[in-house]
C-alpha cells in the first residue's frame, strides 16, 4: 500500500457492524488503521470462523446429526 494510501470499509446495510462487539466496531472505524491492523483483524476473524466451524461440527457429530455445517452460523 502506498504511504498516503487509505483503507476504506464499504459494506451494505445487510453486513453492518451491529452484530459485532463495540471493541471490534471501534477497530473497524479507526481512521488511523494501518494495513497491519487490518491483517490482524482478518486473522482474528479467520481463527474465530475455524473455531466456530469445528465446534458446530463436533456438536452435530455428538448428536449423530447430519454433519453439514452452515458457515453463516458462525457470523456472530
C-alpha distance (Angstrom), angle and dihedral (degrees) to the residues before:
residue distance angle dihedral
X1 . . .
X2 3.79 . .
X3 3.79 118.5 .
X4 3.81 91.7 -110.9
X5 3.82 94.0 38.1
X6 3.79 122.6 123.9
X7 3.78 134.3 -145.2
X8 3.80 110.5 -131.6
X9 3.80 124.7 -167.1
X10 3.79 111.9 -150.6
X11 3.78 119.0 179.2
X12 3.76 142.4 148.4
X13 3.79 126.3 -112.6
X14 3.81 88.1 -101.8
X15 3.78 91.4 63.1
X16 3.79 97.8 40.8
X17 3.77 123.4 148.2
X18 3.81 95.1 -114.4
X19 3.80 92.4 101.7
X20 3.81 91.7 60.2
X21 3.79 130.8 79.9
X22 3.79 119.7 -92.3
X23 3.81 89.4 -109.7
X24 3.81 92.3 56.9
X25 3.82 92.3 44.3
X26 3.80 90.5 53.0
X27 3.79 91.4 48.9
X28 3.82 90.3 53.8
X29 3.80 91.8 45.9
X30 3.81 94.5 49.2
X31 3.80 104.8 124.7
X32 3.81 89.5 -160.0
X33 3.82 94.1 56.0
X34 3.76 114.0 144.6
X35 3.79 126.2 -152.9
X36 3.81 89.3 -104.8
X37 3.82 89.9 55.5
X38 3.79 90.6 52.8
X39 3.80 91.3 47.6
X40 3.83 89.0 52.5
X41 3.82 90.6 52.0
X42 3.81 91.1 50.0
X43 3.82 92.0 48.8
X44 3.80 91.2 48.8
X45 3.82 90.2 49.7
X46 3.81 91.9 49.7
X47 3.81 92.1 50.4
X48 3.81 91.1 48.8
X49 3.81 91.9 49.9
X50 3.79 91.8 48.4
X51 3.81 92.6 48.3
X52 3.80 91.9 46.7
X53 3.81 92.7 47.5
X54 3.81 93.4 52.2
X55 3.81 91.8 43.5
X56 3.83 91.5 53.6
X57 3.80 91.0 43.9
X58 3.83 92.0 52.9
X59 3.83 90.5 48.1
X60 3.79 91.3 52.7
X61 3.79 92.5 45.8
X62 3.81 91.3 49.8
X63 3.81 90.0 51.2
X64 3.83 91.0 45.9
X65 3.80 88.9 -121.7
X66 3.77 129.8 146.2
X67 3.81 103.5 -71.1
X68 3.80 96.4 -140.1
X69 3.81 106.2 125.5
X70 3.79 121.2 -160.1
X71 3.79 106.2 -140.9
X72 3.80 87.1 -152.9
X73 3.80 87.2 72.4
X74 3.81 86.9 68.7
X75 3.78 96.9 56.5
X76 3.78 93.6 102.1
